[in-house]
């Protein structure tokens, strides 16, 4: 199954990836990528089988997305296009709280369309004052009769402006700084009081602020139990975090390929760059770090899919793979010299694409804290 998925993702990446490297309009490029992923049947792997997704293998696979499948897909898609990668994973991140806590009716109405690419999902956790610490979420949700009314601002929300719905973490009781009292909500893009303010980031894709001003939704759009939204948020991150490491490996593999190709083709001072010992040492280091990262991802994804406590394994994989990929892409830029910083070249795009992976879904510093806690506490 895994090799078949890699092959399908590779075929899609080879056909579509070069065009997406040409810096398309964010929304147009995102919709093109999503449609292609849906046509190839790859979006189905972002949704559990029970809710219209692909039939995975393993313990509880009917109710969960497969970490191994996601990792295989993200590794291969990232090799060809960062936009293909991010559009795949956002379908899963944005919809998984719904799969975990949505009513049977809501799941039936929404998730099959997510798997088919007819509905675009977004995951709205981060706020101006709440990033790594979700207990600092200040967005409020108040029950008024048979409605929920949300007020607050979410920021750095991928798919903002193109999403058909947002899964939003909001405070339903307690004070800012308390981990209790948070709930998760399904918020359609046409909900009264919802507005989007797009902005640009280093590696272009649809992203922005989601502003909620007395945003009103039906009471049945509460996901899971009241005041237990943090569990849904952390459960989603636990399932998808390993795939961030896999995407990092895809970027690193492409950077290694581009660097090796350049060293073999380029001559300086009367001989190929591949004869330069310092560059050979760099290439060897890049290769070893990539292989180590791949093994850590395999270990973590297997633990997740067999429902083990994978906290330590996932943190190791996310930390090492994203940091190693950053070093690899940086070395590739250095090896290509001026071509490495020329706008629109593959290596220049990789350098921008890979940087955010050390930040989102848990920064490298947070992963170190997790690892140390698991080892010492």
ZAMARGU-4260 file (C-alpha; in steps of 0.2 Angstrom, whole numbers, plus 5000, padded with zeros to 4 digits):
<rodrens>
0) 5000/5000/5000 | 5014/5012/5005 | 5024/5010/4989 | 5008/5012/4978 | 5004/5028/4987
5) 5022/5034/4984 | 5020/5030/4966 | 5004/5039/4964 | 5010/5054/4973 | 5026/5054/4963
10) 5016/5053/4946 | 5006/5068/4951 | 5021/5078/4957 | 5030/5075/4941 | 5016/5081/4931
15) 5010/5096/4941 | 5025/5101/4952 | 5035/5110/4939 | 5020/5122/4935 | 5017/5125/4954
20) 5035/5130/4956 | 5032/5145/4945 | 5024/5155/4959 | 5005/5155/4954 | 4992/5166/4962
25) 4989/5158/4979 | 4971/5155/4978 | 4972/5148/4960 | 4987/5138/4963 | 4979/5131/4979
30) 4963/5126/4970 | 4973/5118/4956 | 4983/5108/4968 | 4968/5102/4978 | 4958/5097/4962
35) 4973/5087/4956 | 4975/5078/4973 | 4957/5074/4973 | 4957/5067/4955 | 4972/5056/4960
40) 4962/5049/4975 | 4975/5056/4987 | 4964/5067/4998 | 4955/5052/5004 | 4969/5048/5015
45) 4966/5063/5025 | 4950/5057/5031 | 4946/5041/5041 | 4937/5026/5032 | 4922/5028/5042
50) 4919/5045/5036 | 4922/5042/5017 | 4940/5041/5017 | 4953/5028/5011 | 4953/5011/5019
55) 4969/5010/5029 | 4977/4995/5038 | 4981/4993/5056 | 4973/4995/5073 | 4958/5006/5074
60) 4961/5011/5056 | 4943/5013/5052 | 4942/5028/5064 | 4959/5036/5061 | 4969/5042/5047
65) 4985/5032/5044 | 5001/5041/5049 | 5011/5030/5038 | 5001/5034/5023 | 5001/5052/5027
70) 5020/5052/5029 | 5023/5042/5013 | 5012/5055/5003 | 5019/5070/5011 | 5037/5064/5008
75) 5034/5062/4990 | 5023/5077/4987 | 5035/5089/4996 | 5049/5082/4985 | 5040/5089/4970
80) 5029/5104/4977 | 5027/5112/4994 | 5010/5118/4988 | 5004/5100/4985 | 5010/5095/5002
85) 5002/5109/5011 | 4985/5107/5003 | 4985/5088/5007 | 4989/5090/5025 | 4977/5105/5028
90) 4963/5094/5023 | 4967/5082/5037 | 4972/5095/5050 | 4956/5105/5047 | 4944/5090/5047
95) 4951/5078/5059 | 4943/5087/5075 | 4927/5084/5066 | 4931/5066/5063 | 4935/5064/5082
100) 4921/5074/5089 | 4908/5079/5076 | 4890/5072/5077 | 4886/5057/5065 | 4876/5069/5054
105) 4889/5083/5053 | 4903/5070/5049 | 4891/5063/5035 | 4887/5080/5028 | 4905/5087/5028
110) 4919/5074/5028 | 4915/5064/5012 | 4916/5081/5003 | 4933/5084/5011 | 4939/5067/5005
115) 4933/5072/4987 | 4941/5089/4987 | 4924/5097/4986 | 4926/5106/5003 | 4942/5114/5009
120) 4946/5113/5028 | 4956/5125/5039 | 4962/5122/5057 | 4961/5138/5068 | 4971/5137/5084
125) 4984/5150/5084 | 4981/5168/5090 | 4991/5184/5091 | 4994/5179/5110 | 4993/5160/5109
130) 5005/5150/5099 | 5015/5136/5107 | 5004/5138/5123 | 4986/5134/5118 | 4981/5138/5136
135) 4983/5156/5131 | 4969/5155/5118 | 4958/5171/5121 | 4944/5168/5108 | 4928/5167/5117
140) 4912/5156/5114 | 4896/5160/5123 | 4880/5150/5122 | 4865/5161/5118 | 4849/5151/5117
145) 4852/5138/5104 | 4867/5147/5096 | 4885/5149/5100 | 4893/5166/5098 | 4912/5167/5095
150) 4923/5183/5097 | 4941/5183/5094 | 4955/5183/5081 | 4965/5168/5074 | 4981/5171/5065
155) 4993/5161/5053 | 4978/5150/5048 | 4982/5141/5032 | 4968/5140/5019 | 4961/5156/5026
160) 4951/5164/5012 | 4949/5148/5002 | 4942/5136/5016 | 4924/5131/5016 | 4925/5128/5035
165) 4936/5131/5050 | 4938/5120/5066 | 4940/5134/5079 | 4947/5132/5097 | 4939/5144/5108
170) 4937/5147/5127 | 4920/5142/5134 | 4925/5144/5153 | 4939/5149/5164 | 4952/5162/5161
175) 4966/5165/5148 | 4981/5154/5154 | 4970/5140/5160 | 4971/5124/5150 | 4953/5119/5155
180) 4938/5128/5148 | 4942/5126/5129 | 4930/5119/5116 | 4931/5116/5098 | 4919/5122/5085
185) 4914/5119/5067 | 4913/5136/5059 | 4907/5137/5040 | 4915/5150/5030 | 4898/5159/5027
190) 4894/5160/5046 | 4888/5178/5051 | 4902/5188/5059 | 4917/5178/5051 | 4929/5188/5041
195) 4946/5184/5034 | 4962/5195/5032 | 4975/5187/5020 | 4993/5190/5021 | 5009/5183/5013
200) 5022/5172/5021 | 5039/5166/5015 | 5033/5151/5005 | 5017/5157/4997 | 5001/5148/5000
205) 4984/5154/5006 | 4986/5160/5024 | 4979/5174/5035 | 4969/5180/5050 | 4952/5174/5054
210) 4942/5187/5063 | 4926/5182/5073 | 4915/5196/5078 | 4899/5189/5086 | 4901/5175/5074
215) 4885/5165/5076 | 4883/5146/5073 | 4871/5133/5078 | 4873/5124/5095 | 4876/5107/5086
220) 4892/5114/5079 | 4901/5111/5095 | 4913/5097/5092 | 4915/5084/5106 | 4911/5088/5124
225) 4910/5106/5131 | 4927/5111/5139 | 4936/5097/5131 | 4942/5105/5115 | 4960/5104/5120
230) 4959/5086/5119 | 4953/5087/5101 | 4967/5099/5096 | 4981/5089/5104 | 4974/5073/5097
235) 4974/5080/5080 | 4992/5087/5082 | 4997/5070/5089 | 4991/5061/5073 | 4998/5073/5061
240) 5014/5080/5068 | 5025/5065/5062 | 5020/5069/5044 | 5028/5086/5046 | 5044/5077/5048
245) 5040/5067/5033 | 5037/5083/5022 | 5054/5089/5029 | 5062/5073/5022 | 5054/5076/5005
250) 5062/5093/5004 | 5079/5087/5010 | 5078/5073/4997 | 5075/5085/4983 | 5089/5097/4989
255) 5101/5083/4990 | 5096/5078/4972 | 5098/5095/4965 | 5115/5098/4974 | 5122/5081/4968
260) 5116/5085/4950 | 5125/5102/4951 | 5141/5095/4958 | 5142/5082/4944 | 5138/5095/4930
265) 5147/5110/4936 | 5166/5113/4933 | 5177/5126/4942 | 5196/5128/4941 | 5197/5115/4927
270) 5188/5101/4936 | 5170/5096/4941 | 5164/5102/4958 | 5161/5084/4963 | 5180/5082/4964
275) 5180/5095/4978 | 5183/5086/4995 | 5174/5099/5005 | 5159/5098/4995 | 5160/5079/4995
280) 5160/5079/5014 | 5145/5091/5014 | 5135/5079/5002 | 5139/5064/5013 | 5133/5073/5029
285) 5117/5078/5020 | 5114/5059/5015 | 5117/5052/5032 | 5106/5065/5041 | 5092/5061/5028
290) 5093/5043/5031 | 5093/5045/5050 | 5078/5056/5048 | 5069/5043/5038 | 5071/5030/5051
295) 5065/5041/5065 | 5049/5045/5054 | 5046/5026/5051 | 5048/5023/5069 | 5036/5037/5075
300) 5023/5033/5062 | 5022/5015/5066 | 5020/5019/5084 | 5006/5031/5080 | 4997/5018/5069
305) 4998/5004/5082 | 4990/5016/5095 | 5006/5016/5106 | 5011/5031/5116 | 5022/5039/5103
310) 5025/5056/5112 | 5044/5053/5113 | 5046/5045/5095 | 5035/5059/5087 | 5045/5073/5095
315) 5062/5065/5090 | 5056/5063/5072 | 5049/5081/5071 | 5064/5089/5079 | 5078/5080/5070
320) 5070/5079/5052 | 5065/5097/5051 | 5082/5103/5058 | 5091/5092/5047 | 5081/5097/5032
325) 5085/5115/5035 | 5103/5111/5036 | 5102/5101/5020 | 5093/5115/5010 | 5105/5128/5016
330) 5120/5118/5011 | 5111/5115/4994 | 5110/5134/4992 | 5128/5136/4996 | 5133/5123/4983
335) 5124/5131/4969 | 5131/5148/4973 | 5121/5162/4964 | 5109/5149/4956 | 5104/5144/4974
340) 5097/5162/4978 | 5090/5165/4961 | 5071/5168/4962 | 5061/5154/4955 | 5074/5140/4955
345) 5071/5124/4964 | 5083/5126/4977 | 5078/5143/4981 | 5060/5138/4983 | 5065/5123/4994
350) 5075/5135/5005 | 5059/5145/5008 | 5047/5130/5009 | 5057/5121/5022 | 5059/5135/5035
355) 5041/5135/5042 | 5042/5116/5047 | 5053/5120/5062 | 5039/5131/5068 | 5022/5125/5065
360) 5014/5110/5074 | 5026/5112/5088 | 5042/5122/5087 | 5059/5114/5088 | 5061/5121/5106
365) 5044/5113/5111 | 5050/5096/5104 | 5066/5097/5115 | 5055/5101/5130 | 5044/5086/5126
370) 5059/5074/5124 | 5067/5080/5140 | 5051/5078/5150 | 5049/5061/5143 | 5066/5056/5148
375) 5067/5064/5165 | 5049/5065/5172
</rodrens>
